[in-house]
Each structure stands twice: as C-alpha cells, then as structure tokens.
Amino acid sequence: MDITMLTVVQQKAIPCIMQGKDVLVKSQTGSGKTMSYAIPIIEHLQSTEPKISRTYGPYCIVVVPTRELVLQSYSVLMNLVRPFVWVVPGYLMGGEKRKSEKARLKKGMNIIVTTPARLVDHLDNTSSLSLDNLKHFVVDEADRLMFDMGFERDLSHIMLVIKKKCGPQLQTILLSATLSPGVEKLAGMSLRQPVRIDMSSNDQQGNHLPDGKVDDVFVTPSSLKHHYVVVPSKLKLVTLASFLLWKCQLSSNPSKVIVFLATQDSVEFHHTLLQTTFMSPEDDDDACKDFELFKLYGNMQQKDRTKIFQDFHAAKSGVLLCTDVASRGLDLPNIGWILQYNTPGSPTDYIHRVGRTARMGSKGNALLFLEPSEVEYVQVMTQHNIAMHEVKMDSILKTLLLESKTGKINLIHKPRTVEDAAAFMQAQFEESLCQNMNMRTLARKAYQSFVRSYATYPASLKHIFHIKNLHLGHLATSFALSETPSRLSETVRKFCQRERKISSRFFGSKGKKNFKDSKGKKNFRDSKSERLPHWIDKKFEDKFVGHQPSKRLVRELIKFRSIHYCFFNSNCWIVKLMAFQ
C-alpha cells in the first residue's frame, strides 16, 4: 500500500489500541485515522490462536456514516488482510439486497463495515448475525453520525444490543475530526476509561484531552490554502463555469475539482447544464475528454452511486458536483480544489468539506463563494482559526477571454472586456434553457429548493444568511432563468393547483378513491371487467407492476410533479408525469 512511515496520529493511536484500551481520537481530516484502527485490529485477528474462521462470525464491526465510506473502508481492509486469507471482511449498507446480505452473514464475515441503519436492521431481524466473538467496535466520523445525519437513536440501540451480548470484553474506538457535544455524549455512553488523543497543530505530541472538552477552534492541514470570492448572485453561474474551465481545461496541470451545492435539485441542474454547454455529443476533441463531469447525491440508486464514486476515483481530472454526501471521510486522490458554491451551514461542515483535499501532507486549495451580504462569514471562520484569503472575481472571469481548448469560448466577435465575455456566457446558458424544456424544469426546481434551503441556516448565522437578503431576480439569473420572480411564483402556484386538481380526481380526502367491487369490498380494479379502468395507459401498467411506492414518495410526487394519471391497486402503481408547460 506504499506506506513508508506512520503519521503522527497513527504513532499515538496504534499502541493504545494494541493494548486493548478504549480510545477517542480527534484528528484533522486526511491524517490517516482509518489506518490507525485497521492496522492494530487486523494484527490482533491474524495472530489469534487458534486461527479464526469466517464461521466464527464478526470479531470487529466498523460503523461509518455513508455508503461511499463503507466501500472505501472495506477496500482498505481488503488490502490489509490480503496476506491473511483466513480473515474475511465484508460490508452491509442500504441499497443492497437484504437477502444477499443475510446469505453473506450466514456464510460468515470476521470484519463488518456498515452504516448504522442497516446494522440495526440486521441486529433486530437476522438470526445468523452472532455477536458472541465480537471484540472490537469502531465508530468512524462519529461527529457526523451523532449530529449531521441524525443517527443518535440508531447508535444508542446498537450500543445497547452490543453491550448486552458482549459485556466487558468489547473494545470501543471512536474517531472524529471534531469533538462536538454529540461525540462527548456517545463517548460517555460507550467508552470505559478511554484514552483521549488530540492531534492538533499545537499538540503534535498527542497529549490527552480533558474530559468533556468540546471544540471551538478547528485545525486544518498547513498545506491547505483557504480562499473566498465575493460574487453577486447574477454572476455566480458564469463565475462557476469560468473557474471550472480555468482549472480543468486551461491549466497546464489539470486536477480534480469537487463542487459542493446545497440541494440535490441544484446538483442535477448544474450537471445537466454544464454537460450540455461544454460537452455536447459532437465534441470529440481529446482535450474535452479531460473535462469529465460527475454527480453524486444521496437519492441516487446505489449502483449509480458506486459507479460514479469509482469512476471519479480513477479519473485523472474532472469535476464532481455533489451534496454533503461526499463531505466526510472519502479519500479521493489528486483533488486540487474544493469549491463550495453554496455556503455550508456551519464551520464544522466547512471543515469536513475541505477535508477532501490536502490529505496525507499533499497540497490543496479551497474556494468559498460568498455574496456581498454574506462577507461577514469570513469573520466567523477567523474566529475558528481559519484564515481566508480573498480572490478577486475578475481574476476568475478573465478565463473567458482566453481561447478554450475545446473551442467552447470561441466567438465570431472576440469579446474585448470581461463584462462582454460574461454576458455572452450567460446568454449561452439561457439559450440552453430556452431550447430544452427538461432543463428549464430542472432550473425551476433547483431555484425553488435553493430558496427553501436558504431558510434553514441556524439561528447563530441568520444575521448573515437571511432570506430577506436574497435578490430573487438575480438569484433566478444564477439558475439561467430569464423569468421574473413574480412570474416564477405564479408559474409554481398554477403548477401546484393543477397537480391538486388532477390528483383529486382519483384520490379522496384521505388520499385514495373509494372503488368497490360487486361484493362491496374495496377494490381498485374495474368490478365488471376485472381489469384496470380504460383510462389507464397499458404501457404504464406493465412498467410499474409490482412497484408500490411509499406514502412519502406519493407526497413528493404530488408536490413536485404534474401527475396526469395516478391510480393504485394491490399489484400496480401507475403514474404518468408531465413536464412544466
């Protein structure tokens, strides 16, 4: 694995874990926390006499917050146990078939990497998951599990079950980049006389933290440079495009860029828009192939998430547009820039986002987009020991005056000023929306979801990020929408009215239409023909047979889509969607 020396946190944590002590490790992102627990645990398992067997069940359970981190941690463990074929790692996570996971558990796994919810499911419902031999329990990214993702109840349930079955023989290890009150609560609940290791820039010798200490000051690698740029809403989209062209196509040494956005709708819209504008099918230029676009968010199918994660990991350069699902724990090589297009909800979120670059001593850069009304956020970051340097917007927009390798900025009349080039680029984006109804729908949804997300900043930051500070007309421009806010609101209002009217044709006041058969029983089939009513499109019946969505999905469909036909029975769910008109 090309490991020539241990990092500081590994030097301090490994001996304590080897001694069987409970350990709480606080260390900056990218410092090697995964190897800190993986090396001593595998050393213990491979040296156990008599040799362990997969049929003995799990000796170690590792809990991580996201599916991508499950796959990454599993890959690290697989590399470490390669010489020890009798030690068998495995993983459990959402998006996988429970039946196949139960089969793997029955066959046997000695190390299990899992997400909390899926582990709770198997602890409650899988009899073949035996904890009789469990010796190590690891919680990685503990702060996110307890606070950001709301897994406190799941972790409490897991700890209760494990303690009941394992008793004092269990060693517990918590790892986190910050020590929040939630982490301290989990430590008090799960650790017995723990060794607390703090690896900060002022404490490189790893002195112990006092009990109950909570972070107010954050530590980032010295090789990570923090920048911010002040951009009015109406120029944000153009500035984003300019920056990506600059770093991914015009740079002599292209690298990977991760762009964090506020919502899934925003990720979907920006990915589609940039893909259409910069990477049209007729472009077969080799330079264009270096500018690959990826998207990642939580509501994607698991097979798509896994493929995108693996493809971006293997790519030499490219852009990943994502939500905070990629902000924790992922170790992606050659990440040159972290671009936060929308400001994170807290300094802690900022720290974990930028932690995807400058890992293990490599150099990295972070750029934060701020609107003029949000500049005070820089002072908030300074209070948390993060010094930020301003980048002028014009220095980024100058990219548009250069001739792109892909010819995307070649104009019949060369722009003479940055303003002309920015105006032309904005016109290109708006033209793309005019020609594509689907993209215009995505833009409207992204606009709506951003406005809603902007209202969710914590009270401590409301004086900076208040929805009244938004210029809705300029905000619409940042989504390439030429409509005025009042017209957008009217479109949305009519859209919702049409949805409610259409859906009410087939649903009663409680959400379902009361169809009855000849025997007086509720039946959603035609009572005479025993077939679906004639107004149901047969091809939609064939497509959706056997797929019954949850009530939550129904609400989301009614809220965000125009439902033309909506009909339910015990075997079939039929939905025909119409785009915005």
N, C-alpha and C positions, 0 to 999 in steps of 0.2 A: 504493500500500500504506500510505498515511498515515504515511510516515516523514519526520519533520521534522528530526531530528538523530540522529547516531550515538551509540551507547552507548560507554562507556569501553573495553570490550574490543574493539569494532569499530574504534575510533580507533587502537588499538595493533596489532591483528592485520592489518587490511587492507593497510597499507603493506608489511609484511613479506611477505605472500602475493603482493602485486603484484610484488615484486622477485624472485619465484621461489624463495624460501628455504623449506627445511623448517621447519615451525612446530609447537610443542607448546603448546597453550593450556589453562590451568587457570583456570576461571572459574565462579562460582556459577550455579546453575540459574536460568533466566529472564533471563539477561543479554544474550542476543542472539548466541549463538555460531553459530547456523546461518547468519545473515546475514553473519557475519564471514568465512566462506569462500565463500558463494554469490555475493556481490557481486563480489569480485575475479576469481573463476573465470569468471563469465559475461562480465565486462568483457573478459577476455582472449580468450574464444571469439568474441565478436561483433566484435572488432577484428582478428581474424586475417585476413591477406591471403595468397593469395586466399581468398574466403569458404569456410568449411567446408560440407560437405554431410552429410546423415544417412548417406549411403552410405559415408562415411569411417570409420564406426564410433565407438566411445566415445573421447572426449577426457578424460573425468572419470568416476571411479567413486566413489560415496559409500556406505560401509558403515555400517549402523545396526543396533541390536540387535533391534527388534521390528517387526512388520508395520504396526502403527499409526503408528510413527515413519517408516516408509517412505512411507506415504501422506501424512503431514504434510509431510515434507521435499520430496516430489515436488510437492505443492501450492504450496509456497513457490517452488520453482524454476520452475514453470509460470507463476506471476505475474511473475517477474523476466524471463523470456525472451519474454514476450508481444510486445514490440516487435521482437524478432529472430526472425522466423518460420523462419529457416534453421537455428537451433539447436534440436535436438529432444531433450527429456528423456524418460526412461521409467523403469520400475521392474520389479524382479524380486523375488518373495518366495514363501514357502511358502503353500500354499492355492490358488495359481493353477495353471492347466494348463500343464505344461511345453511342450506342443505349440504353444500360442498364444504363449508367451514366446519360443520359438525362431523363430516366424514374425516377431515384432516385432524380434528381434535381426537376422534376415536382412534385414528391410526397412531397419533402421538406427536407432540411437539414439546421440546425442552425449554425453549425460549419463545415467548409470545409477545409480539409488538401489536398494540391495539389502540383503538380510540375508546373513550370512556363508555359511550352509549352502547356500542357493540359488546363490550366486555360485560356490562350489566345484563344485557340480553342473554348472553351465554351462561353467566353465573346463575341466572334465575331459571333458565329453560333447557340447558344442555347437561344431561346427567353424566356424560362421558368426560366432562371437564372436572378433573380431580385436582384438588389443591393440597393433597397430603404431603407432597415433597417440595412445596414452594418454599424457597429460601430467600429470594431477592424480589423486592417490589420497587420499581423505579417510576417516578413521575417526572417527565421532561417537559420543559416550558410550563412550569407549574403556575406561573402568574397568569398566563393566558387561559389555562384550564379553569382557574378559580374565578377570574374576573371577566375577561373579554367574552368568553364563549359560554358562560353560564353552566359549567359542569360541576358546580359545587355539590349539588344533590347526588349526582352520579358518583362522584369521588367519595362522598361520605358513605354511600351504600356499599361501594367496593371495599373501602377500608373496614367497614363493619363485618362484611362477609369474610374477608381475608383474615382479620384478627381472630374471628371466632373459630376458623378452621386451622389456622397456622400457629397461633399463640406466640410465645416469646422467641421462637426460633427464626422469625422473619426479620430480615434486614431491609430497612426502608431508606431510599435515596431520593431526595428532591433536588431538582436543578432548575434554575431560573436566572434570567438576565436582570431582574429587579426583585426586590423584596417588598412586595405590597402587603397591606393588611390581610388580604385573602391568603397569600402564601404563608404568612405567620400563623393564621388560623389553621391551615392544613398541617403545618409543621407541629403545632401544639396537639393536634388530633392524632397524628400518625407516628411521630418520632419519639424515641426514648433516649434521653440524654444525648442529643445529637451533637456532632462536631459541625460547627458553622464555619464555612470557608468563604471569605470575601476576597475576590480578586479584582481590586480597583487599582487605578493608576497610582494612587497614593499608598497602596498597601500591597506591593508586589510580593511580599513575603508571606501573604496569606494568613494574617492574624485573624483570630476568631471574632465574630460579630457579637456584641452584647445581645442578650435575649430580647426579642421584641423590637429590634431596630428596624425601621422602615425607611425606604429610600426617599429622599427629596432631591438628591443630586445623582445624575446619571453619568456613566463612564462609557465612552466610545473609543475605538482604536485610534491611536495617534496618526495612523496612515489614512484615516477617513477625513475628507475635507467637506465641510458643510457650507452650502451656498443657498441663496434665495434670490428670486427675481420678482419685482413688482410689475404686475401686468393687469391692465384694465380688462374687464370681462370680455369686451368686444374683440380683443386681440389675443385671447387665450388660445383659441384653436389654431390660429396662424402661428403663434409662438411655439406651441407644441410641435406642429409639423416641421417648423424650421429647425428646432433642436434635434429632432429625430433624423432629419436629413443630414444635419451637420455631423452628428456622432456616428451614424450608421453608414453613410454613403460618401460623404466628402472628407471624412477623416482618413489620414494615412494609415491609421491603425484602428480599424473598426472594432468595437466591442459590443457586448450585450447591454441592453438598457431595460430596466423594469419600470413601468409606469403604473403607479397606484391611483385608482379612481374610486369615487365614493360609492357607486352602486353598480349592480350587475347590468342594469339597462345602459348605463354610461359606458361600460366596457364593451358591450355588444355593439352599440352605436359607433364608438370611435374605431373599433376594429374594422367594422364594415366600411366606414367612410375612408379610412386610410388605405385599406386594402383596395378599394375601388379607385381611389385617386392616384396612388403611387404604384400599384401593382396590377394593372389591367392585364387580361389574358394575352394580349398581343405583344407584351413586353417579354422578349426572350434574351435581352441583354444580360451578360454574365454578372454585371455589377448589380443588377436588380435582384439577382438571386441571393446576394448577401444581405439584403434588407428583408428579412423574414419577419412576419407578424404572427404573434401567438396571443391567445386569450385564455384566461383562467379565472373561474369564479365558482362559488360553491354549488350552484344549482345545475351544473353540467352533469351529464351522465358519467359514471365512474370510469368507464373505458376511455372516454374522451379526455377526462382529466389526466389519467395516467399517460396516455399517448402524448398529450401536449407537454406534460412535465418532462417526459423522457426526450422528446424531440428538442425542446429548448435547452435541456441539459447538454445534449450532444452538439448543438449548433455552435459554430464559431462566432457568429454575431447574429443580432436580431433584436426584436422588441417584444417584450411580454407585457400586455395590458391586463391588469388584474385588480381584484379587490383585496381586502386584507387576508384572504385565504392563503396568500403567499407571503405573508409578513413575518411568519415565525418559523425558525428552525431550519428552513430549507437551505441546503448548501449547494449553490449553483456556481459553476466555475466561470471565470472571466466576466464577471459583472462589473462593468466600468462605471455605470451611473445608475443611481436610484432617483427617479423623478416622481415627486409627489404632486400630481396635478391638482388634487383637492387636499386641503389641509387636514391632517389627522385630528381625531377627536381629543387627543391628549398627548403630552410629551412622551409618555410611555409608548404609545402607538408609533410615534415618530422614531423612537429608538429602535424598535423592532423592525420597522420598515427598512431603515438604512442599514440594519444589520445583515442584509443580504449581500452587501459588498464589503470590501476591505477585510476579508476573512483570513485568518491564519497569517497575518502580517502583510498581506498584499495591499496594494493601493486601491483606493476607491473614492468616489465623489457622490454627493447627494445634492439635489436641487429641489427647492420648495417653491411652488407657485403661490404668490400672495397677491390679493387685490389691494388697491390703495387703502381701503378701510380696514385691512387686516394686518397692517405692518406692525402693530403693537405685539403681535405674536412673537416677533423676534426677541423682544424683551423677556417674554415668558420663557423662551428657550435659553436665554442667557442666564436666567435665574436657576436653571437646571444644569448649569455648567456646560452648555453647548454654545460655542462661539460660531456665529454665522456671518458669512461674507456676501455682500451684495454683488450680483451680476446684472449688468445693465441690459434691459430688454433689447435695445438697438443692436447690441453686440451679437445677440442671437438672430435677430431678424435680418442681419446683413447676409446671412446664409442664402437668402432668397435672391440676392444679387449675383450669386455665383452660378455657374452653369453646372447643374446636377449631372452626374454620370449617367443617370437613366434618361436624361432629356426631359424630365417632368417639369423643369422650370424654364425650359426653352420657350421663349415668346417670339411672336412675329416682330413686335416692337419691344426692344430691351428696356426694362424699367431703369430709370435713372436715379430714383430715390428708394429708400426703404419703404416709405409710405406707399409708393406705386406698386412695388412688388407684393407687399402685404395685402393691398386691396385686390390685386389680381388673384392671389391665392385664395382669399376669402370668397371671391366670385366663383372660383372653380368649385369650392365646396358647396356653395349654394346651388350652383348649376347641377351638381351631382344629385342633390336632394330633389330638385325640380324634375329630373328625368327618371327618378326611381321612387315609386310610391312606398315600397317597403322601407327604404332608407328614411323617408320622411316620417313614417310611423315610428321607426326606432328613435329618431331625433326627438319627437314629441314625448315619447315615453321616458327617454333619458332626461329631458328637461323637467318633466313632472317629478321624477324620482329624485333628481338633484335638489329641487326646491324643498321636497319633503325631508330629505336627509339633512339639509342645512338647518332645519329647525330642531335638530336633535343634539346639538352641541351641549356639553354640560354647562351648568349654571355658572361655573367659575370662568367660562370663556364666552358667555353670552354677550358681554360688553364689546367683544371683538367680532364675534360671528353671530350677528343678529340678522334675522331675515329682512328686517326693515332697511338694512344697509345695502341689500341687493338692488341693482338696477335691472329690472326684469327684461327690459328691452335689449340691453347689452348682453344679458345672460342668454337670451334667445339667440343672439348673434353668435355666441360661443358654441352653440349647437347647430350653426349654419341655417337657422330658421329665419326666414325673412318676414314672418308674421309678427304683428304687434302682440304684446302680452294680453291685451283685451280680446283680440281675435283668437289667440290660443285658448284663453279661458272659455270663450264662447264655444269653440270647437269641442273642447273637452266636456263642457256642460251638455251640449247636444248629444255628444257621443254616449255619455253615461245615461241620459234619458232614453236614447234609442235602445241601449242594452237592457235597461229595466223593463221597457215596454215589451221588447221581443221575448225576453226570458219569462215575463209574467204570463205569456200565452200558454206556456207549458208547465209552469210551476204555480202551485197555490201559495197561500200566505205563509205556509210553513216550508216552502221550498220545493214541493212536489205536486204534480197534478194528480187528482184522486180518480184514477181509472179503476173500474171494477169489471170483473168478468160476469158471465151468466149466473154464477153461483153466489155472487155478491162479495167475492173476495177481491182484495186489491191485486190488480194485475196490470202491468204496463204494456201488455200486448193487446192487439185488436181481438176482442172477445169472440167475434164471429169467424174470422179467418185464421186465428191463432198465428197471425203474422204481425210484424211491426206496421203501424199506420202507414198509409200510402205516401204521406208527405216526407217519410224518412228516405234519404238518399241511400240506396243499397250499398254503394261502394264504401260509405262511411260506416255502415253496419259491419261489413266484412273487415274493415280496418281496425275497428275498436272492440270487436267481440272479445269478451273475457277481461277487459281492462276497466275496472271500476275505480274512478279517482276518489280521493278523499274529499271531505266537505271543504277543507281548506283550499284545495285546488279549484273546487267549484266557485268559491268566493273570489279567488284570484282571477279566474276566467271571466266571471261576470263583471269584475271591477275594471279589468284592463283590456278586455277583448270585446268585439262586437259579435254576439252569439246569434247566428241566423237560425239554427235548429239546435235544440237542446232537449234530449229525451233519454230516459233511463228505464232499464228493466233489469231483471236478475242476471242476465247474461251479457248485456250490451250497454255501452255508453256511447252516445253519438253526439258529436259536437262539430258543427261546421262554422268556421271562422271567416269573418270578412275583415279586410284591412280598413284603415281610415279612408273615408271618402273625401 
